[in-house]
Amino acid sequence: MKKTPKQERETTRRQSQYEIEAIIERRVDQGVKTEVVDIYEEVLLAVWAKILPTLGKITVRTIAQRAVHLTAQRYAALESVAVTEDGFDFRSLKERVDERDKAPIREALKELIVSLFDILAKLTGNVLVDRLTREIEGLEDIRTEHAA
């Protein structure tokens, strides 16, 4: 049975999400950064920088705010994540995190990336999501080479 274009987009979107999650998991496991929030912050700021030239500051900020809002509905801790003109601001979240909170925060941040990529996939038909996935994989490769 042949997939419809919508099913193909959904499959591609999920594949990109799994790839990004795998990259982040490897970075946590490799100890590239010790703080989970720092790792997610770096990835989200890299995504911000990559989509900014294509979509513009107002659009990127609006998309990011929407992703944070949607995720904060399920994970209240993310209400402290701010979206500024320059990107995501995790300072308040970092101040609130302690060792007990790391697992739920990790899940919340993973969901934030999923929400962000979902919005981008719906807006661009996976064009940006595919490119972002490749570029973030390249970011991981560079970090791995420097760590070795």
C-alpha positions in Angstrom: 0.0 0.0 0.0 1.4 3.4 -1.0 1.7 6.1 1.6 -0.1 9.4 1.2 2.0 12.6 1.1 0.7 13.3 4.6 1.8 9.9 5.9 5.2 10.3 4.2 5.7 13.7 6.0 4.7 12.2 9.3 7.2 9.3 8.8 9.9 11.8 7.9 9.1 14.0 10.8 9.2 11.1 13.3 12.5 9.9 11.7 14.1 13.3 12.2 12.8 13.4 15.8 14.3 10.0 16.6 17.6 11.1 15.0 17.8 14.2 17.1 16.9 12.3 20.3 19.6 9.8 19.5 22.2 12.6 19.0 21.2 14.1 22.4 21.3 10.7 24.1 24.8 10.1 22.8 26.0 13.5 23.9 24.6 12.8 27.4 26.2 9.4 27.5 29.6 10.6 26.2 29.7 13.3 28.8 30.2 16.1 26.2 28.3 18.3 28.7 27.4 17.2 32.2 24.2 19.1 32.5 21.2 17.8 30.6 19.7 21.3 30.3 22.9 22.6 28.8 22.9 20.0 26.1 19.3 20.7 25.1 19.9 24.4 25.3 22.9 24.1 22.9 20.8 22.1 20.4 17.8 24.4 20.6 20.0 27.5 20.1 21.7 25.8 17.2 18.3 25.1 15.7 17.4 28.8 16.3 20.5 30.0 14.5 19.9 27.7 11.5 16.3 28.6 10.9 16.7 32.4 11.6 18.0 33.3 8.1 15.2 31.4 6.4 12.2 32.4 8.5 13.2 35.7 10.1 13.4 36.7 13.8 9.6 37.4 14.3 8.6 34.1 12.8 11.2 32.1 14.6 10.4 33.7 17.9 6.7 33.0 17.4 7.3 29.4 16.5 9.6 29.0 19.6 7.0 30.6 21.9 4.3 28.3 20.5 6.5 25.2 21.1 7.3 26.3 24.6 3.6 27.0 25.3 2.5 23.6 24.0 5.1 21.8 25.9 4.5 23.7 29.1 0.9 22.5 29.1 2.2 19.0 29.8 5.4 19.9 31.7 4.9 22.9 34.0 8.6 23.2 34.6 9.0 24.6 31.1 6.9 27.6 32.0 10.2 29.1 33.2 11.8 28.9 29.7 11.7 32.2 28.1 11.9 33.1 24.4 13.7 36.3 23.7 14.7 38.0 20.5 18.0 36.1 20.6 16.7 32.6 21.3 15.7 30.4 24.2 16.6 31.5 27.7 17.1 28.6 30.2 18.5 30.6 33.1 15.3 30.3 35.3 15.0 26.6 34.5 18.6 26.0 35.4 18.1 27.7 38.8 15.1 25.4 39.5 16.6 22.1 38.5 18.1 19.8 41.1 19.1 16.1 40.9 15.6 14.8 41.5 14.2 16.9 38.6 16.6 15.8 35.9 14.6 12.9 34.5 11.3 14.9 34.2 13.2 17.9 32.9 14.9 15.7 30.3 11.5 14.4 29.1 10.1 17.9 29.0 13.0 19.2 26.9 12.8 16.3 24.6 9.2 17.1 24.1 10.0 20.7 23.4 12.3 19.7 20.6 9.5 17.4 19.2 7.0 20.3 19.4 9.4 22.6 17.7 10.2 20.2 14.9 6.5 19.3 14.5 5.6 23.0 14.0 8.5 23.4 11.5 7.4 20.2 9.7 3.9 21.5 9.3 5.0 24.8 8.1 7.7 23.7 5.7 6.7 20.1 4.7 9.9 18.7 6.4 12.2 20.8 4.2 13.7 22.6 7.2 13.5 19.6 9.6 15.5 17.4 7.2 18.2 20.1 6.9 18.3 20.8 10.6 18.7 17.1 11.4 21.7 16.8 9.1 23.3 20.0 10.5 22.8 18.9 14.1 24.3 15.6 13.2 27.3 17.5 11.8 27.5 19.5 15.1 27.7 16.2 17.0 30.4 14.9 14.7 32.5 18.1 15.3 32.0 17.8 19.1 33.0 14.1 19.1 36.2 14.9 17.1 37.2 17.6 19.6 36.4 15.3 22.6 38.7 12.5 21.2 
